[in-house]
Amino acid sequence: MKKNNLGRAYWEERYVNNETGWNIGYISTPLKTYFDQLEDKSLKILIPGAGNSYEAEYLWNLGFKNTYVVDIATQPLNHLKQRVVDFPENQLFHSDFFELNDSFDLIIEQTFFCALNPELRTSYSKQMNKLLKQNGKLVGLFFDFELTSSGPPFGGSLNEYKSLFNKNFDIKILEQSINSIKERQGKELFFIFEKKT
């Protein structure tokens, strides 16, 4: 798979062919644990490249009605709308994350970063910083395995992530996830980054 072919058509085809190996069918445990301790229901939250959006569904059902989803493919957005019929259309963005122009208190990373061409990682860090409000947070999971030329998913290491994000973010937490699902144990890093102003 050529890395430069990871555009809209590629992802639409993956959904059509049900090639969604990243889809575990429910919210991942580390993010559920993080969401369960959030108290401010007014937070404006973005989940980019959200896939089937179990995280968005969970947040919505917890009362976080200011949750937004962006995906380059239409099918995952439609799947969310079918499961959560009262999720507002205007909070589902069918567009390229890198073209999004808005501001959020919290952005959730869940298998989006690892699906991108690794050449876009610096742009990802800059765009995340741009989309976050002052003191905003980027929270989620990165894969912790060697970056290879094949993918997605594309891996990375703790040191790579530190050097990539420390220009735009204060790294509050970046450590081995202790409550990953069985299939991902030892292969995920949980992180909380705060926007540098």
C-alpha positions in Angstrom: 0.0 0.0 0.0 1.5 3.3 -1.0 1.4 5.8 1.9 0.3 8.6 -0.4 -2.9 6.7 -1.3 -4.5 7.0 2.1 -7.2 9.4 1.0 -11.0 9.5 0.9 -11.4 6.7 -1.7 -9.0 4.4 0.2 -11.0 4.7 3.4 -14.4 4.5 1.8 -13.3 1.2 0.1 -12.0 -0.2 3.5 -15.5 0.3 5.0 -17.3 -1.1 1.9 -15.1 -4.2 2.1 -15.4 -4.4 5.8 -11.6 -4.2 6.2 -11.8 -2.5 9.6 -9.4 -4.4 11.7 -9.0 -1.5 14.1 -12.7 -1.7 14.9 -13.0 -3.4 18.3 -16.8 -2.9 18.4 -16.9 -0.9 21.6 -15.2 2.0 23.4 -11.6 1.2 24.4 -11.0 0.8 28.1 -8.4 3.5 28.6 -10.6 6.1 27.1 -13.7 4.9 28.9 -11.8 5.3 32.2 -10.7 8.8 31.2 -14.2 9.8 30.2 -15.8 8.5 33.4 -13.8 11.0 35.5 -14.7 14.0 33.3 -17.2 16.3 35.1 -17.7 19.3 32.9 -20.4 18.3 30.5 -20.1 21.6 28.5 -16.7 20.7 27.1 -16.5 21.0 23.4 -14.9 17.7 22.3 -13.6 16.6 18.9 -12.9 13.1 17.8 -11.1 13.1 14.4 -10.9 10.1 12.1 -13.3 8.5 14.5 -14.1 5.4 12.6 -17.3 3.9 14.0 -17.2 6.4 16.9 -17.9 4.3 19.9 -16.1 7.0 21.9 -18.5 9.7 20.5 -21.5 7.5 21.3 -20.3 6.8 24.9 -19.6 10.5 25.5 -23.1 11.5 24.0 -24.8 9.0 26.3 -22.9 10.3 29.3 -24.4 13.8 28.6 -21.5 15.4 26.6 -23.8 17.0 24.0 -21.0 19.2 22.7 -19.2 16.3 21.0 -18.1 16.6 17.4 -16.8 13.9 14.9 -14.8 14.5 11.8 -14.1 11.7 9.2 -12.9 11.7 5.6 -15.2 8.7 4.9 -19.1 9.0 5.0 -19.8 5.4 6.2 -18.5 5.7 9.8 -20.5 8.9 10.2 -23.6 7.1 8.9 -23.0 4.2 11.3 -22.9 6.6 14.3 -26.1 8.4 13.1 -27.9 5.0 12.9 -26.8 4.1 16.4 -27.4 7.5 18.0 -30.4 8.9 16.1 -30.4 12.2 18.1 -26.8 13.0 17.3 -26.9 16.3 15.5 -26.0 16.3 11.8 -24.1 19.6 12.2 -21.8 17.9 14.7 -20.8 15.3 12.1 -18.1 16.8 9.8 -17.6 14.9 6.6 -14.3 16.5 5.7 -10.5 16.4 5.9 -9.2 16.9 9.5 -6.4 19.1 8.1 -8.9 21.5 6.6 -11.0 21.9 9.8 -11.2 25.4 11.2 -12.8 25.4 14.7 -11.8 25.4 18.3 -12.2 22.7 21.0 -11.5 22.2 24.7 -10.6 18.5 24.3 -9.6 16.4 21.3 -9.6 12.6 21.5 -7.0 10.5 19.7 -8.1 6.9 18.9 -6.5 5.1 16.0 -6.5 8.2 13.8 -2.8 9.2 14.1 -1.7 5.6 13.2 -3.9 5.6 10.1 -2.2 8.7 8.6 0.7 8.8 6.3 3.7 9.2 8.7 4.8 12.2 6.6 1.8 14.1 8.0 2.8 13.7 11.7 4.3 17.2 12.0 1.2 18.7 10.3 -1.0 16.6 12.7 0.8 18.1 15.8 0.4 21.7 14.4 -3.2 21.2 13.5 -4.1 19.8 16.9 -2.5 22.8 18.5 -4.4 25.1 16.2 -7.7 23.5 16.9 -7.4 23.5 20.7 -8.5 26.5 22.8 -6.1 27.9 25.4 -5.3 25.2 28.0 -7.1 22.7 25.7 -6.0 19.0 25.9 -5.2 16.3 23.3 -5.9 12.9 25.0 -5.8 9.4 23.8 -3.7 6.4 22.7 -0.7 5.9 20.4 0.5 2.6 19.2 3.9 1.6 20.7 5.6 -0.6 18.1 8.2 0.0 15.5 7.3 2.4 12.7 7.5 0.3 9.5 7.0 1.2 5.9 3.8 -0.9 5.7 0.5 0.2 7.2 -1.8 1.4 8.4 -1.6 1.1 11.2 1.8 2.9 11.4 3.6 2.6 14.7 6.0 4.7 16.7 7.8 5.0 20.0 7.6 7.0 23.1 10.8 9.0 22.2 9.5 9.8 18.7 6.2 11.0 20.1 8.0 13.2 22.7 10.1 14.9 20.0 7.1 15.3 17.7 4.8 16.9 20.2 6.9 18.8 22.8 7.1 21.9 20.5 3.3 22.4 20.5 2.3 20.7 23.8 3.2 20.3 27.4 3.4 16.5 27.9 1.5 15.8 31.1 1.3 12.0 30.7 2.9 9.7 28.1 3.3 6.2 29.4 2.5 2.6 28.8 -1.3 2.1 29.0 -2.2 -0.1 32.0 -5.7 -1.0 31.0 -5.6 -1.6 27.3 -7.8 -4.3 25.8 -6.1 -7.7 25.7 -5.2 -7.6 22.0 -3.3 -4.3 22.5 -1.7 -4.8 25.9 2.0 -3.7 25.8 1.4 -2.0 22.5 -0.3 1.3 23.5 0.8 4.5 25.2 -1.8 6.6 27.0 -1.2 10.3 26.9 -2.5 13.7 28.0 -1.0 16.7 26.2 -1.9 20.3 27.0 -1.7 23.0 24.4 1.3 25.4 24.6 0.3 29.0 24.0 
